[in-house]
Amino acid sequence: MVSKHWLAAVTFTTAQWILAATPQTTASQTPVPQPAPAPSSFRPDSSPTPAATKPATLVTPEMRGDIFMARKMYREAAEAYREAPQDNAVILNKTGIAYHQMLDLDTAKKYYERAVKVNSQYAEAVNNLGTIYYAKKSYRRAVNQYKKALRLTPNSASIYSNLGTGYFARKDYKLATEAWQQALVLDPDVFENRSTRGVLLQEKSVEKRAKFHYYMAKMYAKSGSNDRALLYIRKALEEGFKEKKKFEEEPEFAALKDLPEFKELLAMEPRVL
């Protein structure tokens, strides 16, 4: 049984995300033009002005799929995307995300692979394929996919975040911290993003959450973001992090030592798991 993963992503463009109020008209449902109303009796002092005709908005299968994704109706989204042209890497990738959200990892993987086959330079699909390997605990393959995606998009904070998580799963904490640090440089809010819509997935599921939060706290403390460092110290302790002395001994936490909040956190009783 596959555990449910936290996914995050870059949001779609405004043109793709259609509000629920948009009429969901397909090509086969385009309104038939109605005959113009019979003109009224002509009066020289008042010539009638024809009303402007506003063309109906055509909602494509991709747009319908995006609407369903926004509503978290993933099965309906997948069905809509499958009605769209299947030679489009973006649509194939979106289809994969829909199945990914349903935890149908095998089908999601097939669509990501098809997207990469259509466009080998499509970094989002390469990254998302990496999240499949991560979910299946094939961490070496996941790391390789993330590194491949970064060669295509070297300034992606989300992919660097994924790379760090992959290294973390392999217990390579040094490389994990370096990757996360680079992600933080590129986007200070990268680890706070909790959106579930988009074309690029961000893997947030880690098994050793206490240690993960410890490294997050250490990284934020090093960058001078004290509030977030304190937040992750609290999370680490609440998850049962037992090496509390590290918060007092590691040089990254030196600037926090005199803060009342820091002292209060270290005075907390460790959680019994």
For each residue, the residues with C-beta under 8 A, 3 or more apart:
1:
2: 103 105 135 136
3: 205
4: 103 205
5: 131 134 135 203 204 205
6: 194 203 204 205
7: 100 101 131 196 201 202 203 204
8: 158 193 194 195 196 198 201 202 204
9: 97 158 193 195 196 197 198 199 200 201 202
10: 158 198 199 200
11: 17 195 197 198
12: 16 17 66 197 198 199
13: 16 17
14: 17
15:
16: 12 13 62 63 66
17: 11 12 13 14 66 67 70 197
18: 22 59 63 66 67
19: 22
20: 67 70 71
21:
22: 18 19 57 59 67
23: 56 57 59
24: 59 64 67
25: 29 30 31 56 57 58 59
26: 29 30 58 59 61 64
27: 30 58 60
28:
29: 25 26
30: 25 26 27 56 58
31: 25 56
32:
33:
34:
35:
36: 50
37:
38:
39: 42 48
40: 48
41:
42: 39 47
43: 46 47
44:
45:
46: 43
47: 42 43
48: 39 40
49:
50: 36
51:
52:
53:
54:
55:
56: 23 25 30 31
57: 22 23 25
58: 25 26 27 30
59: 18 22 23 24 25 26 63 64 67
60: 27 63 64 84
61: 26 64 65 80 81 82 83 84
62: 16 65 66 80 81 84 91 94
63: 16 18 59 60 66 67
64: 24 26 59 60 61 67 68 80
65: 61 62 68 69 77 78 80 81 84 91 94 95 98
66: 12 16 17 18 62 63 69 70 77 94
67: 17 18 20 22 24 59 63 64 70 71
68: 64 65 71 73 74 76 77 80 98
69: 65 66 72 73 74 77 94 97 98 101 197
70: 17 20 66 67 197
71: 20 67 68
72: 69 101 196
73: 68 69 76 77
74: 68 69 77 78 98 99 101 102
75: 78 79 98 102
76: 68 73 79 80
77: 65 66 68 69 73 74 80 81 94 98
78: 65 74 75 81 82 95 98 99 102
79: 75 76 82 83
80: 61 62 64 65 68 76 77 83 84
81: 61 62 65 77 78 84 91 94 95 98
82: 61 78 79 86 95
83: 61 79 80
84: 60 61 62 65 80 81 88 91
85: 88 91
86: 82 91 92 114
87: 118
88: 84 85 91 92 118
89: 92 93 115 116 118 119 122 125
90: 93 94 115 122 199
91: 62 65 81 84 85 86 88 94 95
92: 86 88 89 95 96 111 112 114 115 118 125
93: 89 90 96 97 111 112 115 122 124 125 128 199
94: 62 65 66 69 77 81 90 91 97 98 199
95: 65 78 81 82 91 92 98 99 111
96: 92 93 99 100 107 108 109 110 111 112 115 125 128
97: 9 69 93 94 100 101 108 128 198 199 201
98: 65 68 69 74 75 77 78 81 94 95 101 102 108
99: 74 78 95 96 102 104 105 107 108 111
100: 7 96 97 103 104 105 108 128 131 132 201
101: 7 69 72 74 97 98 196
102: 74 75 78 98 99
103: 2 4 100
104: 99 100 107 108
105: 2 99 100 108 109 132 135 136
106: 109 110
107: 96 99 104 110 111
108: 96 97 98 99 100 104 105 111 112 128 132
109: 96 105 106 112 113 129 132
110: 96 106 107 113 114
111: 92 93 95 96 99 107 108 114 115
112: 92 93 96 108 109 115 116 125 128 129 132
113: 109 110 116 117 129
114: 86 92 110 111 117 118
115: 89 90 92 93 96 111 112 118 119 122 125
116: 89 112 113 119 120 122 125 126 129
117: 113 114 120
118: 87 88 89 92 114 115 122
119: 89 115 116 122 125
120: 116 117
121: 152
122: 89 90 93 115 116 118 119 125 126 152
123: 126 127 149 150 152 153 156 159 200
124: 93 127 128 149 199 200
125: 89 92 93 96 112 115 116 119 122 128 129
126: 116 122 123 129 130 145 148 149 152
127: 123 124 130 131 145 146 149 156 158 159 162 200 201
128: 93 96 97 100 108 112 124 125 131 132 200 201
129: 109 112 113 116 125 126 132 133 145
130: 126 127 133 134 141 142 143 144 145 146 149 162 166 203
131: 5 7 100 127 128 134 135 142 162 201 203
132: 100 105 108 109 112 128 129 135 136
133: 129 130 136 138 139 141 142 145
134: 5 130 131 137 138 139 142 162 165 166 169 203 205
135: 2 5 105 131 132 203 205
136: 2 105 132 133
137: 134 169
138: 133 134 141 142
139: 133 134 142 143 166 169 170
140: 143 144 170
141: 130 133 138 144 145
142: 130 131 133 134 138 139 145 146 162 166 169
143: 130 139 140 146 147 163 166 167 170
144: 130 140 141 147 148
145: 126 127 129 130 133 141 142 148 149
146: 127 130 142 143 149 150 159 162 163 166
147: 143 144 150 151 163
148: 126 144 145 151 152
149: 123 124 126 127 130 145 146 152 153 156 159
150: 123 146 147 153 154 156 159 160 163
151: 147 148 154
152: 121 122 123 126 148 149
153: 123 149 150 156 159
154: 150 151
155: 186
156: 123 127 149 150 153 159 160 186 200
157: 160 161 183 184 186 187 190
158: 8 9 10 127 161 162 183 187 190 193 200 202
159: 123 127 146 149 150 153 156 162 163 200
160: 150 156 157 163 164 179 180 182 183 186 190
161: 157 158 164 165 179 180 183 190 191 202 203
162: 127 130 131 134 142 146 158 159 165 166 202 203
163: 143 146 147 150 159 160 166 167 179
164: 160 161 167 168 175 176 177 178 179 180 183
165: 134 161 162 168 169 176 203 204 206
166: 130 134 139 142 143 146 162 163 169 170 176 203
167: 143 163 164 170 172 173 175 176 179
168: 164 165 171 172 173 176 206 208 212 215
169: 134 137 139 142 165 166 206 207
170: 139 140 143 166 167
171: 168
172: 167 168 175 176
173: 167 168 176 177 215
174: 177 178
175: 164 167 172 178 179
176: 164 165 166 167 168 172 173 179 180 215
177: 164 173 174 180 181 215 218 219
178: 164 174 175 181 182
179: 160 161 163 164 167 175 176 182 183
180: 160 161 164 176 177 183 184 191 215 216 219
181: 177 178 184 185 219 222 223
182: 160 178 179 185 186
183: 157 158 160 161 164 179 180 186 187 190 191
184: 157 180 181 187 188 190 191 219 220 223
185: 181 182
186: 155 156 157 160 182 183 190
187: 157 158 183 184 190
188: 184 225
189: 192 193
190: 157 158 160 161 183 184 186 187 193 202
191: 161 180 183 184 216
192: 189
193: 8 9 158 189 190 202
194: 6 8
195: 8 9 11 198
196: 7 8 9 72 101
197: 9 11 12 17 69 70
198: 8 9 10 11 12 97 195 201
199: 9 10 12 90 93 94 97 124
200: 9 10 123 124 127 128 156 158 159
201: 7 8 9 97 100 127 128 131 198
202: 7 8 9 158 161 162 190 193
203: 5 6 7 130 131 134 135 161 162 165 166
204: 5 6 7 8 165
205: 3 4 5 6 134 135
206: 165 168 169 209 212
207: 169
208: 168 211 212
209: 206 212 213 235 239
210: 213 214 236 239 240 241 242
211: 208 214 215 236 241
212: 168 206 208 209 215 216
213: 209 210 216 217 232 233 235 236 239 241
214: 210 211 217 218 232 233 236 241 243 246
215: 168 173 176 177 180 211 212 218 219
216: 180 191 212 213 219 220 228 232 235 236
217: 213 214 220 221 229 230 231 232 233 235 236 247 253
218: 177 214 215 221 222 229 250 252 253
219: 177 180 181 184 215 216 222 223 252
220: 184 216 217 223 225 226 228 229 231 232
221: 217 218 224 225 226 229 252 253 255 256
222: 181 218 219 252
223: 181 184 219 220
224: 221 255
225: 188 220 221 228 229
226: 220 221 229 230 255 256 259
227: 230 231
228: 216 220 225 231 232
229: 217 218 220 221 225 226 232 233 253 256
230: 217 226 227 233 234 256 259 261 262 265
231: 217 220 227 228 234 235
232: 213 214 216 217 220 228 229 235 236
233: 213 214 217 229 230 236 237 247 262 265
234: 230 231 237 238 265
235: 209 213 216 217 231 232 238 239
236: 210 211 213 214 216 217 232 233 239 241
237: 233 234 240 241 244 265 268 270 271
238: 234 235 271
239: 209 210 213 235 236 271
240: 210 237 270 271 272 273
241: 210 211 213 214 236 237 244 270
242: 210 270
243: 214 246
244: 237 241 247 248 266 270
245: 248 249
246: 214 243 249 250
247: 217 233 244 250 253 256 262 265 266
248: 244 245 253 257 266
249: 245 246
250: 218 246 247 253
251: 254
252: 218 219 221 222
253: 217 218 221 229 247 248 250 256 257 262
254: 251 257
255: 221 224 226
256: 221 226 229 230 247 253 259 262
257: 248 253 254 262 263
258: 262
259: 226 230 256 262 263
260: 263 264
261: 230 264 265
262: 230 233 247 253 256 257 258 259 265 266
263: 257 259 260 266 267
264: 260 261 267 268
265: 230 233 234 237 247 261 262 268
266: 244 247 248 262 263
267: 263 264
268: 237 264 265
269:
270: 237 240 241 242 244
271: 237 238 239 240
272: 240
273: 240
